[in-house]
Amino acid sequence: MDDLKLACERHLLRQLTTKSVFPLLVQADLYGVASLKESCIKYVLFHSPQLTTAAWKKFISAVRPKLFAEVVIRVALNGID
């Protein structure tokens, strides 16, 4: 079963786009898939300049405040040593 979970996670990560990352991040958080959640957050960090205002607004409306705060803090601290 773990192999199937890992295969599914890898497939989802290969399909990530700036449009799909936030919905997938919400689902990963909701279902407690920590590694997928972390991968999505890293994708957001790397691609934040390409993320549209509309994508951020959809994300804000779809998440719990704790997840939103976690992502915003990580984006804000990205590149700070």
Stockholm file with secondary structure:
# STOCKHOLM 1.0

chainA/1-81         MDDLKLACERHLLRQLTTKSVFPLLVQADLYGVASLKESCIKYVLFHSPQLTTAAWKKFISAVRPKLFAEVVIRVALNGID
#=GR chainA/1-81 SS CHHHHHHHHHHHHHTCCTTTHHHHHHHHHHTTCHHHHHHHHHHHHHHGGGCCHHHHHHHHHHSCHHHHHHHHHHHHHTTCC
#=GC SS_cons        CHHHHHHHHHHHHHTCCTTTHHHHHHHHHHTTCHHHHHHHHHHHHHHGGGCCHHHHHHHHHHSCHHHHHHHHHHHHHTTCC
//
